[in-house]
């Protein structure tokens, strides 16, 4: 059972269902223990049509984020625990699985500033979805806050390395999802 009350995760799961991509939602109430230490769980196992399966940790962010110093775009911070745990899961599952951060951006600003022309409509809101392998994220991450133990990537590097999910889903949706209309109504091009 996923945390469907978290709209970012629910929107990502809806996007997966619309695509017909096989996936498993992880029960986050249960904690795994490695060598006597609890490890944060990830959110989904996703089986894209090509390449390794993904071990997914969904990161929801507003686009743009309204902070004390004005609007910020491309927020991509994670905690050190997020990064360490997903790397550990990748080692446990092995080379046929790739740890991936999914950034679900809730589009709250002007459509002219949206991060991509591909959006996903869910419960009356719009989202843009980007994936980035944990190895790429870790290679470019910098400390953001020692107090909160967070990391982030420089915006330029994040934009270069993060991939929008929606074009992949349109290209590789299953015939059953296409026949059922799952891809059409759920994905909208703005």
C-alpha positions in Angstrom: 0.0 0.0 0.0 1.4 3.3 -1.0 0.8 6.5 0.8 -2.0 7.5 -1.5 -2.9 10.5 0.7 0.4 12.1 -0.5 -0.8 13.5 -3.8 2.6 13.4 -5.5 2.8 9.6 -5.0 -0.8 9.1 -6.0 -0.3 11.2 -9.2 2.8 9.1 -10.1 0.9 5.9 -9.5 -1.9 7.2 -11.7 0.6 8.0 -14.4 1.9 4.4 -14.2 -1.6 2.9 -14.3 -2.4 5.1 -17.3 0.7 3.9 -19.1 0.1 0.2 -18.4 3.6 -0.2 -17.1 3.8 -3.0 -14.5 4.7 -1.7 -11.0 4.5 -2.6 -7.4 3.6 -0.2 -4.7 5.7 -0.7 -1.6 4.1 -0.8 1.9 6.1 2.0 3.6 4.8 1.2 7.0 7.2 -1.8 7.2 10.8 -1.0 7.7 13.6 -3.2 6.5 16.6 -3.9 8.7 20.1 -4.3 7.2 22.9 -5.3 9.7 20.7 -4.2 12.6 19.9 -0.8 11.2 16.6 0.4 9.9 16.6 1.5 6.3 14.1 3.9 4.7 11.9 2.1 2.1 11.4 3.3 -1.4 7.9 3.9 -3.0 7.6 1.7 -6.1 9.3 -0.9 -8.2 8.6 0.0 -11.8 9.2 -2.2 -14.9 9.7 0.1 -17.9 9.5 -1.6 -21.3 13.2 -1.2 -21.8 16.2 -1.4 -19.5 16.4 -2.4 -15.8 13.6 -2.2 -13.4 13.5 1.0 -11.3 13.5 1.2 -7.5 11.7 4.5 -7.1 11.7 7.1 -4.4 9.1 9.8 -5.3 10.0 13.4 -4.4 7.2 15.8 -4.7 8.0 19.5 -5.3 6.0 22.6 -6.2 6.9 24.3 -9.5 7.6 27.0 -8.8 8.2 26.9 -5.0 7.4 30.2 -3.3 10.0 30.8 -0.7 10.9 33.8 1.5 13.2 35.1 -1.2 10.7 34.7 -4.0 9.9 31.9 -6.5 12.4 29.1 -7.0 12.3 26.7 -9.9 13.6 23.2 -10.2 13.7 22.4 -6.5 15.5 19.0 -6.4 16.7 18.4 -2.8 16.7 15.1 -1.1 17.9 14.0 2.4 21.1 12.2 2.9 19.1 9.3 4.2 17.1 9.2 1.0 20.3 8.9 -1.1 22.0 6.3 1.2 18.9 4.1 1.5 18.2 4.0 -2.2 21.9 3.2 -2.9 21.6 0.3 -0.3 18.5 -1.0 -2.0 20.3 -0.9 -5.3 23.1 -3.1 -3.9 20.6 -5.6 -2.4 18.5 -5.9 -5.6 21.5 -6.1 -7.9 22.3 -5.0 -11.4 18.9 -5.7 -12.9 17.4 -2.9 -10.8 18.3 0.8 -11.0 17.7 3.1 -8.1 15.9 6.2 -9.4 14.6 9.4 -7.9 11.3 10.6 -9.5 10.6 14.3 -9.1 6.9 15.0 -9.4 6.5 18.7 -9.9 3.0 20.0 -9.0 2.5 22.8 -11.5 1.2 25.9 -9.6 2.5 28.8 -11.6 2.0 30.1 -15.1 1.9 27.5 -17.8 4.6 29.5 -19.7 7.1 28.5 -17.0 6.2 24.8 -16.9 9.3 22.5 -16.9 8.1 20.6 -19.9 5.2 20.6 -22.4 4.2 17.2 -21.2 1.9 17.2 -18.2 -0.2 14.7 -16.3 -3.7 15.7 -15.1 -4.6 14.1 -11.7 -7.5 15.2 -9.5 -7.8 18.6 -11.1 -4.1 19.4 -10.8 -1.3 19.1 -13.3 2.1 17.5 -12.8 5.4 17.1 -14.7 7.4 14.0 -13.9 11.2 13.6 -14.2 13.5 10.7 -13.4 17.1 10.7 -12.5 19.2 7.7 -11.6 20.6 7.9 -8.1 24.2 7.4 -9.4 23.8 10.5 -11.5 22.3 12.5 -8.7 25.0 11.4 -6.2 27.8 12.4 -8.6 26.5 16.0 -8.8 24.9 16.5 -5.4 26.1 19.2 -3.0 25.2 19.8 0.6 22.2 22.1 0.9 21.6 22.2 4.6 23.7 20.7 7.4 20.9 21.2 9.9 18.3 19.2 7.8 20.9 16.9 6.2 19.8 17.7 2.7 21.5 17.7 -0.6 20.6 19.2 -4.0 22.0 19.3 -7.5 22.9 22.5 -9.4 19.9 23.4 -11.6 21.9 23.3 -14.8 23.1 19.7 -14.1 19.7 18.6 -12.9 18.0 19.9 -16.1 20.7 18.2 -18.2 20.4 14.8 -16.5 16.8 14.5 -15.4 14.5 12.9 -18.0 10.8 13.8 -18.5 8.8 10.6 -18.0 5.7 11.5 -20.0 7.4 11.1 -23.5 8.7 7.7 -22.5 5.2 6.6 -21.4 3.7 7.8 -24.7 6.3 6.0 -26.7 6.2 2.8 -24.6 2.6 2.5 -23.3 1.1 -1.0 -23.5 -1.5 -1.7 -26.1 -4.1 -2.5 -23.4 -3.6 1.0 -21.8 -4.0 2.6 -25.3 -7.2 0.6 -26.0 -8.7 1.5 -22.6 -7.9 5.1 -23.1 -5.5 5.2 -20.2 -2.9 7.2 -21.9 -5.1 9.6 -23.8 -7.2 11.3 -21.1 -4.5 11.1 -18.3 -1.7 12.7 -20.3 -2.2 16.1 -21.8 0.1 18.2 -23.8 -0.1 21.9 -22.9 
